[in-house]
């Protein structure tokens, strides 16, 4: 018999995505849900599970959860039920989590991953979207030999998005997660920050022979803190499972932890089944009853989602689909672009500057776009100055850099820095003569007929003038000044 190779096995992936909803307060009490407060300060009798404290459901959390479900093409149920999910965890004060089980908020959604690796788009089913509360946080590395507990996060409202096992590679899983993040960000449901824990992923993976229809035994990977780490963890765990199957072994259903430093998964505990959690309806909360018209209104109020925005940008601004794809990777950048494009009447210039200088400056400063010093109206004014030949492209970049530093409008920066375009022949001739004198070798070669040096010499004139020289006139005057008096 021929040995089975790794290529003859297929990866099967399903993902569970936990998303913190963008509410001011927690799911069942009025404690702040903000990130970054001192440990154990955003707590009260309800989220500490003190005797006699009763939960009261956060209305805004319900609205955001419904918005997320509709954005993911799910059917929202008019009646859903909260349940107690019983398990012990040190930072779960009640000893159970309020979640939803057999009657979730929404089911049967889907999204389509765009073209990957020259394959056709992949439709991924979404089994369910349900509401639940978060647990607290265990801190293992702050105090030597001691685990600290911070309960600020306990009770923060979450949704869990459970996919069907429809993904067949780590790349598809990564694309699915990036699309989920993008959609929820556009919908205003969450800030979807993995760094702050408002988006967390549990990845279920199994291996089976290609062509098989029966699912293999899955493992669940936890402790994954980035999308790229999810992809690496899936590949590592798939390789481990295939090696085990090829050697005649069997895969055990268990929870795995991802060790990014070693690039490997390792067992944590046996994987629980639903009966291990002893679900039963939450006695302190009645069924969640939603009016059909209210659900429809929430759906109508969802902001424009990425796919619709991409198509509109192409139609309205006549930009290319690849440019639209780049712009809509972030709701903030696409909105910034539109503001610049409308005010400048230069969509192509707006694309180039927003995805070039603006993106680089925002990343370098490490700020959110809404904190960026250069307002869209000011960038639009700079583009108009470029179009009207008030400043050169070189000067525009210098002006933009000063705008980033100071927040000043471009006209003011140009005036203060002397960067408005100079087309006066005498001023240009002075700069050209200085450049020729300072670079005698290049000047001599240029006079001897090495015309490719014209660009070099023009560049030196632009540098000497701090970008204010009119490059067209410099190009016209340079041959004459190089020849000298006739």
Helices and strands as residue ranges (DSSP letters): G 6-8, E 9-20, H 59-71, E 75-76, E 79-80, E 82-86, E 96-100, E 106-113, E 122-133, E 137-143, E 146-150, E 157-163, H 170-186, E 199-209, E 219-222, H 227-246, E 254-259, E 264-270, G 274-277, E 280-281, E 288-289, H 292-300, H 306-317, H 321-327, H 331-344, H 347-353, I 354-358, H 359-365, G 369-371, H 376-387, H 393-406, H 410-417, H 425-438, H 440-447, H 453-464, H 471-483
